[in-house]
């Protein structure tokens, strides 16, 4: 873990209330792996005592790219950060996704801007595969062109049918699982708990490995405060609280106990 | 004072010799290891490690923490791996450093407090024991022992009977007469008192009309409680001869200096560690700079120098 005074290198609108923030952060950018995250101290956010965690969507050269959605006071304050502004970040944090495919075909499953860390993963995986991505509307479907350019096959589902199939991403997942090649899949997923749970149940039922990136309210981000724990079951059947920030955020589907 | 000489910021407290008066508070710094990449642990006055029980303890369900204006409310529930694991897996790491380790001790019964104290008594690398009699987030032990003077007396005495290590009861901020509780601690063999722990608090989700935290209530910490804690430290310091360790919402040197001027011999940084792990080290520099600027040679001259005229 490093602490770095990053410099805002720019930010832009990605539509639908989503923004892309670019931070010059050479030490963290040099070592961050897919699925890891940074803990950012938002300047000018008076009264806030905690940092905010963000997954990495791209790391290129000195720069880290973050996708965020305007959801609260913190992200609204982030909108106003101008180029050249200094921002304190901790990172890289967490374990990240395993990159070893063991001769399996990667299938990425994303909900909303959960697609962000999966794009960085797609860049680093040795094999190309397919992305199943879901969101509420067409505006919540991000990075499709980028994935296509990378050579990935993309399938979309939206709740209102404004892009791709109408329904949840599980519709696409069930279709995939009905096809013969599904037996060679390994899943990597990031999104809401409901989606992760639905994927986990299906992957386990089919005996397929799945890696899930969990999202829990975080305090310190470094494993000290024990706020972001999740219930994990080990192979001997015993259960314990593990820290999403330090022991995760990526866990195997078979380990996660859903509350 | 000669401007070229550095003021002496070392502290002798409860039999401990501290390089400086700035500790990190229990529950906000793990077992030191979590922050060793970022913070020079040898630069800290002391490390107060996360509360330890005799047996491993699971703590509360989630959500366990919620941020509020100027602070946060936590209900971790003292999750910890138990004293044997701490001795075997965490203490050896801390022994590599030249920094006093103060172990925060917790029990569900008076006997359990005494058992943990006895177990740690002869362990190399344990400098002192902080008795957690003020955690609002557990059903047994914690605040149940600290809110009643007779119970507090029993816990401190039971611990005193089994260890020669310095004992530091950690007091709750919700005591009406904190000076009386500090006196009870002193009379039963405490070497210092630390205060305050978090303030019992609640956040309600108005959409669901339910408490946000799984434990329903939690403990408020951070800058929001700082002025409350300063007043309590003042009251406690006036009541007892043993040293007082001040804590509650310290974010910078001025916050820490308020405690010291109010009568604290040392301070601890808590919640600020989460957002800014370097806070304690920055506070050390700030205290030194303040003492130079105001002509204090030693910290003792500054402690309790509050002018009430």
Interface residues (C-beta under 8 A of the other chain):
Chain A: X1 X2 X3 X41 X47 X48 X49 X50 X51 X88 X90 X216 X217 X219 X220 X221 X222 X223 X224 X225 X226 X227 X228 X229 X230 X240 X241 X246 X259
Chain B: X27 X28 X29 X30 X34 X35 X37 X38 X50 X58 X59 X61 X62 X63 X64 X65 X66 X67 X69 X70 X71 X72 X74 X76 X79 X222 X223 X271 X272 X273 X274 X275 X276 X277 X278
